[in-house]
């Protein structure tokens, strides 16, 4: 459970990873494989299963019903000391969970990342996926650079980063099951480090 109505975030099983990776949204697929040597989904699944134990945070995203399969993956992975990368991708069903997922990112993922002492989290996004880029910026990321010819087929990417730690004293890491997080009247925490990369097909107001 997450403490946010309507959504479940759980440690991903191999079945969760397999299900999501075989049903990626078209733009997620284009973005991911532009930065990989091959185009094989099997290799992507194997890499995620292999490296999942080393992630700082990795969750499968699903509706808050046990019968539902995962429709997304969200996580932070270490790059070097105090620096991490962020990932977020999913299936076409992920859009329906965007609002509660954004609440979880603000309430739990951001404070956890801050508490780990991260001073930088970065991500590269396809420049042509404009709604993705706008959403990343809306979560507080700095647009650092445009990266021409960054993808293997010459795709242009944009580099974003979140800086820290400068922790807002009003925000503390929440347990996923904290009952105080229940309800739809959530406040938006004004933190200085924003560590979610949410990539909807269309930008929604969080």
VEXTOR-15029 format. One record per residue (C-alpha): chain; residue number from 1; x, y, z; residue in one letter. Coordinates in Angstrom, 2 decimals. Layout:
N
A, NUM, X, Y, Z, A;
...
REM end
This chain:
206
A, 1, 0.00, 0.00, 0.00, X;
A, 2, 0.97, 3.65, -0.41, X;
A, 3, -1.14, 5.78, 1.88, X;
A, 4, -2.52, 7.39, -1.30, X;
A, 5, -6.00, 6.26, -2.38, X;
A, 6, -6.38, 4.49, -5.68, X;
A, 7, -2.86, 3.22, -6.17, X;
A, 8, -0.57, 0.43, -5.04, X;
A, 9, 3.21, 0.61, -5.23, X;
A, 10, 4.99, -2.63, -4.44, X;
A, 11, 8.36, -4.25, -4.82, X;
A, 12, 8.23, -5.52, -8.41, X;
A, 13, 8.19, -9.21, -9.11, X;
A, 14, 9.76, -10.63, -12.24, X;
A, 15, 6.20, -11.02, -13.55, X;
A, 16, 5.55, -7.29, -12.97, X;
A, 17, 8.69, -6.31, -14.85, X;
A, 18, 7.90, -8.68, -17.69, X;
A, 19, 4.30, -7.49, -17.99, X;
A, 20, 5.19, -3.80, -18.11, X;
A, 21, 8.15, -4.12, -20.47, X;
A, 22, 6.17, -6.14, -23.02, X;
A, 23, 3.38, -3.54, -23.10, X;
A, 24, 5.24, -0.24, -23.10, X;
A, 25, 3.64, 2.93, -24.37, X;
A, 26, 4.99, 3.80, -27.81, X;
A, 27, 6.91, 6.86, -26.61, X;
A, 28, 8.36, 5.01, -23.64, X;
A, 29, 9.56, 2.32, -26.02, X;
A, 30, 11.13, 4.90, -28.34, X;
A, 31, 12.85, 6.69, -25.48, X;
A, 32, 14.20, 3.58, -23.77, X;
A, 33, 15.55, 1.85, -26.84, X;
A, 34, 17.10, 5.02, -28.28, X;
A, 35, 19.61, 4.68, -25.43, X;
A, 36, 20.19, 0.93, -25.55, X;
A, 37, 22.46, -1.10, -27.81, X;
A, 38, 19.69, -3.37, -29.00, X;
A, 39, 15.93, -3.30, -29.39, X;
A, 40, 15.18, -6.56, -27.60, X;
A, 41, 12.56, -6.50, -24.86, X;
A, 42, 13.93, -9.75, -23.41, X;
A, 43, 17.30, -8.08, -22.78, X;
A, 44, 15.60, -5.09, -21.13, X;
A, 45, 13.68, -7.41, -18.81, X;
A, 46, 16.83, -9.36, -17.95, X;
A, 47, 18.73, -6.16, -17.16, X;
A, 48, 16.00, -4.84, -14.87, X;
A, 49, 15.64, -8.13, -13.02, X;
A, 50, 19.41, -8.38, -12.62, X;
A, 51, 19.93, -4.83, -11.40, X;
A, 52, 16.75, -4.34, -9.37, X;
A, 53, 18.44, -5.25, -6.04, X;
A, 54, 20.89, -2.37, -6.55, X;
A, 55, 18.23, 0.31, -7.05, X;
A, 56, 17.80, 2.92, -4.34, X;
A, 57, 14.06, 2.64, -4.97, X;
A, 58, 12.10, 0.55, -7.45, X;
A, 59, 8.34, 0.10, -7.37, X;
A, 60, 5.75, -1.52, -9.57, X;
A, 61, 2.73, 0.74, -10.05, X;
A, 62, -0.76, -0.79, -10.06, X;
A, 63, -4.36, 0.12, -9.24, X;
A, 64, -5.21, -0.43, -5.61, X;
A, 65, -6.80, -3.82, -6.22, X;
A, 66, -4.91, -7.07, -5.78, X;
A, 67, -6.31, -8.50, -9.00, X;
A, 68, -4.69, -5.82, -11.15, X;
A, 69, -1.33, -6.31, -12.78, X;
A, 70, 1.38, -3.67, -12.72, X;
A, 71, 1.11, -0.96, -15.36, X;
A, 72, 4.31, 0.94, -14.62, X;
A, 73, 7.72, 1.03, -12.97, X;
A, 74, 9.21, 3.97, -11.07, X;
A, 75, 12.62, 4.09, -9.47, X;
A, 76, 15.91, 5.70, -8.55, X;
A, 77, 19.22, 4.02, -9.32, X;
A, 78, 22.72, 4.98, -8.19, X;
A, 79, 25.16, 6.50, -10.67, X;
A, 80, 27.93, 7.55, -8.27, X;
A, 81, 28.03, 8.64, -4.63, X;
A, 82, 25.19, 11.10, -3.88, X;
A, 83, 24.05, 11.09, -7.53, X;
A, 84, 21.20, 9.01, -8.91, X;
A, 85, 19.22, 8.54, -12.08, X;
A, 86, 15.44, 8.38, -12.26, X;
A, 87, 13.26, 6.16, -14.39, X;
A, 88, 9.57, 6.01, -15.03, X;
A, 89, 7.74, 4.12, -17.74, X;
A, 90, 4.64, 2.09, -18.24, X;
A, 91, 1.76, 0.79, -20.29, X;
A, 92, -1.17, 2.65, -21.78, X;
A, 93, -3.10, 2.03, -18.54, X;
A, 94, -0.68, 4.14, -16.52, X;
A, 95, -2.35, 7.45, -17.34, X;
A, 96, -5.34, 6.62, -15.14, X;
A, 97, -3.04, 6.47, -12.11, X;
A, 98, -1.06, 9.63, -12.81, X;
A, 99, -2.70, 11.80, -10.18, X;
A, 100, -2.30, 9.46, -7.16, X;
A, 101, 1.17, 8.48, -8.33, X;
A, 102, 2.21, 12.12, -8.40, X;
A, 103, 0.99, 12.45, -4.80, X;
A, 104, 3.13, 9.49, -3.80, X;
A, 105, 6.19, 10.95, -5.51, X;
A, 106, 5.74, 14.21, -3.61, X;
A, 107, 4.90, 12.67, -0.24, X;
A, 108, 7.21, 9.67, -0.10, X;
A, 109, 9.77, 9.40, -2.90, X;
A, 110, 11.08, 12.96, -2.70, X;
A, 111, 11.58, 12.95, 1.10, X;
A, 112, 13.18, 9.51, 0.95, X;
A, 113, 15.63, 10.66, -1.69, X;
A, 114, 16.46, 13.73, 0.37, X;
A, 115, 16.99, 11.61, 3.46, X;
A, 116, 19.54, 9.54, 1.54, X;
A, 117, 21.66, 12.66, 1.05, X;
A, 118, 21.36, 12.76, -2.73, X;
A, 119, 22.54, 16.07, -4.12, X;
A, 120, 21.67, 15.31, -7.74, X;
A, 121, 19.17, 13.19, -9.61, X;
A, 122, 19.22, 13.30, -13.39, X;
A, 123, 17.26, 12.01, -16.34, X;
A, 124, 17.38, 12.33, -20.12, X;
A, 125, 14.10, 12.66, -22.02, X;
A, 126, 13.25, 12.68, -25.70, X;
A, 127, 12.97, 16.29, -26.83, X;
A, 128, 10.15, 15.33, -29.17, X;
A, 129, 8.05, 14.07, -26.22, X;
A, 130, 7.13, 17.61, -25.24, X;
A, 131, 4.46, 16.74, -22.67, X;
A, 132, 7.02, 14.57, -20.87, X;
A, 133, 9.52, 17.42, -20.77, X;
A, 134, 6.92, 19.88, -19.49, X;
A, 135, 5.85, 17.45, -16.78, X;
A, 136, 9.40, 16.84, -15.60, X;
A, 137, 9.92, 20.60, -15.33, X;
A, 138, 6.61, 20.95, -13.46, X;
A, 139, 8.04, 18.69, -10.75, X;
A, 140, 10.93, 21.09, -10.21, X;
A, 141, 13.61, 19.74, -12.52, X;
A, 142, 16.12, 22.11, -14.10, X;
A, 143, 16.46, 21.87, -17.86, X;
A, 144, 20.21, 21.74, -18.11, X;
A, 145, 20.98, 21.08, -21.76, X;
A, 146, 19.78, 19.94, -25.14, X;
A, 147, 21.71, 16.89, -26.34, X;
A, 148, 21.72, 16.68, -30.15, X;
A, 149, 22.36, 13.25, -31.72, X;
A, 150, 22.24, 11.66, -28.26, X;
A, 151, 20.19, 8.63, -29.30, X;
A, 152, 21.52, 5.82, -31.44, X;
A, 153, 19.42, 6.93, -34.43, X;
A, 154, 20.34, 10.58, -33.94, X;
A, 155, 17.48, 11.48, -31.59, X;
A, 156, 17.75, 14.71, -29.63, X;
A, 157, 17.36, 14.39, -25.86, X;
A, 158, 17.03, 16.93, -23.07, X;
A, 159, 18.99, 16.62, -19.84, X;
A, 160, 17.10, 17.44, -16.64, X;
A, 161, 18.34, 17.41, -13.07, X;
A, 162, 17.04, 17.90, -9.55, X;
A, 163, 19.41, 19.44, -7.01, X;
A, 164, 19.72, 18.99, -3.26, X;
A, 165, 19.82, 18.24, -0.48, X;
A, 166, 18.11, 21.35, 0.79, X;
A, 167, 15.38, 19.76, 2.81, X;
A, 168, 12.17, 21.62, 3.56, X;
A, 169, 11.74, 21.13, 7.35, X;
A, 170, 7.99, 20.63, 6.85, X;
A, 171, 8.59, 17.46, 4.84, X;
A, 172, 9.70, 14.18, 6.39, X;
A, 173, 9.87, 10.71, 4.85, X;
A, 174, 6.51, 9.01, 5.21, X;
A, 175, 5.89, 5.35, 5.67, X;
A, 176, 3.87, 3.99, 2.77, X;
A, 177, 1.09, 3.08, 5.17, X;
A, 178, 0.98, 6.36, 7.07, X;
A, 179, -2.76, 7.01, 7.61, X;
A, 180, -2.07, 10.75, 7.68, X;
A, 181, -1.52, 10.55, 3.93, X;
A, 182, -5.07, 9.33, 3.29, X;
A, 183, -7.60, 11.52, 1.54, X;
A, 184, -7.70, 13.70, -1.52, X;
A, 185, -7.00, 17.01, 0.24, X;
A, 186, -3.24, 16.68, -0.02, X;
A, 187, -1.02, 19.69, 0.17, X;
A, 188, 1.76, 20.17, -2.34, X;
A, 189, 5.11, 20.10, -0.61, X;
A, 190, 7.43, 22.87, -1.76, X;
A, 191, 10.63, 20.88, -1.63, X;
A, 192, 13.86, 21.92, -3.27, X;
A, 193, 14.59, 18.47, -4.64, X;
A, 194, 12.01, 16.86, -6.91, X;
A, 195, 12.79, 13.29, -7.72, X;
A, 196, 10.01, 11.88, -9.86, X;
A, 197, 10.01, 11.56, -13.64, X;
A, 198, 6.39, 11.27, -14.58, X;
A, 199, 5.75, 10.88, -18.25, X;
A, 200, 2.08, 11.05, -19.21, X;
A, 201, 0.91, 11.19, -22.81, X;
A, 202, -0.74, 14.51, -21.88, X;
A, 203, 0.10, 16.89, -19.08, X;
A, 204, -2.46, 16.98, -16.27, X;
A, 205, -2.64, 19.27, -13.31, X;
A, 206, -1.27, 17.36, -10.35, X;
REM end
